[in-house]
């Protein structure tokens, strides 16, 4: 037998020299085996940064209720009708994988509908048959598994991000046979779509704010105009009252001097003497307020009804204060 001598083997000598060279550089045997690990970390760090950027750009990846199911296989054939613990876990994993695919499909379709609707969808609510055909093409699942997934959504008390709707969207669906369409509660939209929608929302709110501000400003101007008109009308009413008092008093003085036939004067006659014909319609409100004010607030003028020229008409009579009458006696 030939006994292997490491000292005589040139390859062994060369390997020994290499190890000694590495050792002289301060590297031990354990350090040598760390080199592939360090290389893997250095080359894998950019992929880690890419993953973090992806999560930053699309935060909904963190909110998906089925995020932990990424590479779950469908149920094996031998576990189709078994009830042991392993097969039950496989069945649950397959069901959640189906729900994960359904969630992604509905979220993408709803996002496309919200972002311009490039696929010309009629609604965000996807018909049941269309969703079932998509899952059958992607996961090769049967209709019974699809119905089992819908049953799980109906029986679940948690918000899984999928809405099941019937013929009447306002009514609550209680059974799978009444489900007409499926809709995502969390549409998945791209960054550009999100920015455009946020900008549109901000501009809309800004326009609504300015419209409300303009409305309030216009309302304030209208109220100020109304208050000014009321003040002008009230001032015109007091001026009209003063003129009426002067006319009635002068008429009474003329009657005392035998310059008038009657001690009273007709109300309409006073109106016609104070207001020109072209201004009577515009001054009607002022005149009516002045007549009402005299009837309730002026004791020196008494309103009476007399027959003048064969017609009954309202007249004003000037009455002297009692103190003035007593002094005359």
C-alpha positions in Angstrom: 0.0 0.0 0.0 1.2 3.5 -0.8 1.1 5.7 2.2 0.0 9.2 1.4 2.6 11.7 2.5 1.4 15.3 2.5 5.0 16.6 2.5 5.7 14.8 -0.8 2.5 15.9 -2.6 3.0 19.2 -4.5 -0.7 20.1 -4.4 -0.7 19.6 -0.6 2.3 21.7 -0.3 0.8 24.5 -2.3 -2.5 24.3 -0.3 -0.5 24.4 2.9 1.4 27.5 1.7 -1.9 29.2 0.8 -3.3 28.6 4.3 -0.1 29.8 5.9 -0.2 33.0 3.7 -3.8 33.7 4.8 -2.9 33.1 8.4 0.0 35.5 8.2 -2.5 38.2 7.1 -4.4 37.7 10.3 -7.3 35.5 9.0 -8.2 32.3 10.9 -10.0 29.3 9.6 -13.4 30.5 10.9 -12.9 33.9 9.3 -12.4 32.3 5.9 -15.9 30.7 6.1 -17.4 34.1 7.0 -16.4 35.6 3.6 -19.2 34.0 1.6 -21.7 35.3 4.2 -20.4 38.8 4.0 -20.5 38.7 0.2 -24.1 37.5 0.4 -25.1 40.3 2.7 -23.4 43.0 0.5 -25.1 41.7 -2.6 -28.5 41.3 -0.9 -28.6 44.8 0.7 -29.8 46.5 -2.5 -32.6 44.0 -2.8 -33.6 44.9 0.8 -33.6 48.6 0.0 -35.7 47.9 -3.1 -38.2 46.0 -1.0 -38.4 48.9 1.6 -39.0 51.4 -1.3 -41.7 49.2 -2.7 -43.5 49.2 0.7 -43.1 53.0 1.0 -44.6 53.6 -2.4 -47.5 51.2 -1.9 -48.4 51.0 1.8 -51.4 48.8 1.0 -49.1 45.9 0.8 -48.9 46.1 4.6 -52.6 46.2 5.0 -53.5 43.2 2.9 -55.2 40.6 5.1 -53.5 37.8 3.0 -50.0 39.2 2.8 -48.4 36.3 4.5 -49.5 34.0 1.7 -47.1 34.5 -1.2 -46.1 31.1 -2.4 -48.8 28.8 -1.0 -49.5 25.9 -3.3 -53.0 24.6 -4.0 -54.4 21.7 -2.1 -52.8 18.4 -3.0 -55.0 15.7 -4.5 -54.4 13.3 -1.6 -55.7 15.9 0.9 -58.9 16.6 -0.9 -61.2 14.5 1.3 -59.1 13.9 4.4 -59.8 15.5 7.8 -56.5 15.1 9.6 -54.7 18.0 11.1 -52.1 18.3 8.3 -54.7 18.3 5.5 -56.9 20.7 7.4 -54.0 23.1 7.5 -53.4 22.6 3.8 -57.0 23.2 3.1 -57.0 26.4 5.1 -53.8 27.6 3.4 -55.3 26.9 -0.1 -58.5 28.8 0.9 -56.5 31.8 2.0 -54.4 31.6 -1.1 -57.6 31.8 -3.1 -58.8 34.7 -1.1 -55.5 36.4 -1.6 -55.7 36.1 -5.3 -59.4 37.3 -5.2 -58.4 40.3 -3.0 -55.6 41.4 -5.4 -57.8 41.0 -8.5 -60.7 43.0 -7.0 -58.3 45.7 -5.6 -56.6 46.1 -9.0 -59.9 46.3 -10.9 -61.3 48.8 -8.5 -58.1 50.9 -8.7 -58.3 50.8 -12.5 -62.0 52.0 -12.4 -61.0 54.9 -10.1 -58.0 55.8 -12.3 -59.6 56.6 -15.6 -61.2 53.1 -16.2 -58.9 52.0 -19.0 -60.7 48.6 -19.2 -64.1 50.3 -19.6 -65.6 48.7 -16.6 -69.3 49.4 -15.9 -68.8 49.3 -12.2 -66.2 48.6 -9.5 -68.4 45.6 -8.5 -67.1 42.7 -10.6 -69.6 40.0 -11.6 -69.3 36.6 -9.8 -68.8 34.7 -13.0 -65.9 37.0 -14.1 -64.2 36.7 -10.7 -64.7 32.9 -10.8 -63.2 32.6 -14.3 -60.2 34.7 -13.3 -59.5 32.5 -10.2 -59.9 29.3 -12.3 -57.4 30.6 -14.8 -54.8 31.7 -12.2 -55.2 29.0 -9.5 -57.0 26.2 -11.4 -59.5 26.1 -8.6 -63.0 24.6 -8.9 -66.3 26.3 -8.5 -66.8 24.5 -5.1 -63.6 26.1 -3.7 -64.7 29.5 -5.0 -68.1 29.1 -3.2 -66.2 28.0 -0.1 -64.2 31.2 -0.2 -67.4 33.3 -0.5 -68.9 31.3 2.4 -65.9 32.1 4.5 -66.2 35.8 3.7 -69.9 35.8 4.7 -69.2 33.9 7.9 -66.2 36.0 8.9 -66.6 38.8 11.4 -63.5 40.5 10.2 -63.1 43.1 7.5 -61.2 41.3 4.7 -61.5 44.1 2.2 -64.1 42.3 0.0 -67.7 43.3 -0.3 -70.4 40.9 -1.5 -73.4 42.6 -3.1 -76.7 41.3 -4.3 -79.4 42.7 -6.7 -80.1 45.5 -4.3 -76.8 47.0 -3.1 -78.4 48.5 0.0 -79.5 45.0 1.3 -77.2 42.7 3.2 -76.3 39.5 1.5 -76.7 36.4 3.7 -76.1 33.5 1.3 -73.8 32.7 -1.6 -76.5 32.1 -4.1 -77.7 35.8 -3.7 -74.2 37.2 -4.5 -74.3 39.1 -7.8 -70.9 40.9 -7.8 -67.8 41.4 -5.6 -66.2 44.8 -4.9 -62.9 45.7 -3.2 -63.1 47.9 -0.2 -59.5 49.1 -0.7 -58.9 50.0 -4.4 -55.2 49.6 -5.4 -54.1 52.7 -7.3 -50.7 53.8 -8.6 -48.6 56.6 -7.3 -49.5 58.9 -10.2 -53.2 58.2 -9.8 -53.0 58.9 -6.1 -51.2 62.2 -6.6 -53.7 63.3 -9.3 -56.7 62.4 -7.1 -55.1 64.1 -4.1 -54.5 67.2 -6.2 -58.0 67.1 -7.6 -59.5 66.8 -4.1 -57.4 69.7 -2.8 -58.4 71.9 -5.8 -62.1 70.9 -5.3 -62.0 71.7 -1.6 -60.3 75.0 -2.4 -62.9 76.0 -5.0 -65.7 75.0 -2.6 -64.1 77.2 0.1 -63.8 80.2 -2.2 -67.4 79.7 -3.4 -68.6 79.6 0.2 -66.5 82.7 0.9 -67.9 84.5 -2.1 -71.5 83.5 -1.1 -71.0 84.8 2.4 -69.5 88.0 1.1 -72.4 88.5 -1.3 -74.9 87.8 1.5 -73.2 90.3 3.7 -73.3 92.9 0.9 -77.0 92.1 0.4 -77.8 92.5 4.1 -75.9 95.8 4.3 -77.9 97.0 1.2 -81.1 95.9 2.8 -80.3 97.6 6.1 -79.4 100.8 4.3 -82.7 100.7 2.3 -84.6 100.2 5.6 -82.9 103.1 7.2 -83.6 105.3 4.2 -87.2 104.2 4.2 -87.6 104.9 7.9 -86.0 108.3 7.4 -88.4 109.1 4.5 -91.3 108.0 6.6 -90.4 110.4 9.4 -90.0 113.2 6.9 -93.5 112.3 5.4 -95.0 112.3 8.9 -93.6 115.8 9.5 -95.0 117.1 6.3 -98.4 115.6 7.0 -98.5 117.2 10.4 -97.6 120.6 8.9 -100.3 120.3 6.2 -103.1 119.3 8.6 -102.1 122.0 11.1 -101.9 124.7 8.4 -105.4 123.6 7.2 -106.8 123.9 10.7 -105.3 127.4 11.1 -106.8 128.4 7.8 -110.2 127.1 8.9 -109.9 129.2 12.1 -109.3 132.2 9.9 -112.3 131.3 7.8 -110.1 130.5 4.9 -111.3 126.8 4.7 -114.8 125.4 4.7 -114.1 122.4 6.9 -111.8 121.9 9.9 -110.7 118.5 8.5 -108.9 117.5 5.4 -109.1 114.3 3.4 -106.2 111.9 3.7 -106.0 111.2 0.0 -106.0 115.0 -0.6 -103.0 115.3 1.6 -101.2 112.5 -0.2 -101.9 114.0 -3.6 -100.6 117.4 -2.4 -97.3 115.9 -1.0 -96.4 113.2 -3.5 -96.3 113.9 -7.3 -98.1 111.4 -9.5 -94.9 109.8 -10.9 -93.6 109.0 -7.4 -96.8 107.6 -5.8 -96.2 104.0 -6.6 -92.6 104.1 -5.4 -93.6 106.0 -2.3 -96.6 103.9 -1.5 -94.8 101.9 1.2 -93.5 105.1 2.8 -97.0 106.7 2.8 -98.7 103.6 4.3 -96.1 103.5 7.1 -96.6 107.2 7.8 -100.4 106.9 8.0 -100.0 103.9 10.4 -97.5 105.8 12.5 -99.9 108.8 12.8 -102.8 106.6 13.8 -100.9 105.0 16.6 -98.3 107.6 17.8 -99.7 111.1 17.1 -102.4 112.4 19.4 -102.7 115.8 17.8 -104.2 114.4 14.6 -107.5 112.5 14.8 -108.6 110.2 12.0 -112.4 110.4 11.2 -114.8 109.4 8.5 -116.9 112.1 6.9 -119.2 112.3 3.9 -117.7 114.8 1.5 -119.2 115.5 -1.9 -121.6 112.6 -1.5 -118.8 110.1 -0.7 -117.6 108.6 2.6 -113.9 109.3 3.0 -111.2 109.2 5.8 -110.1 112.6 7.0 -107.6 114.1 9.4 -108.6 116.7 12.0 -106.2 118.8 14.0 -107.0 118.7 17.7 -105.6 121.2 20.1 -104.1 120.0 23.4 -106.4 120.4 26.5 -104.0 122.8 28.3 -104.1 125.1 25.3 -107.9 125.0 25.2 -108.2 125.8 28.9 -105.9 128.8 28.5 -108.1 130.1 25.7 -111.1 130.0 27.9 
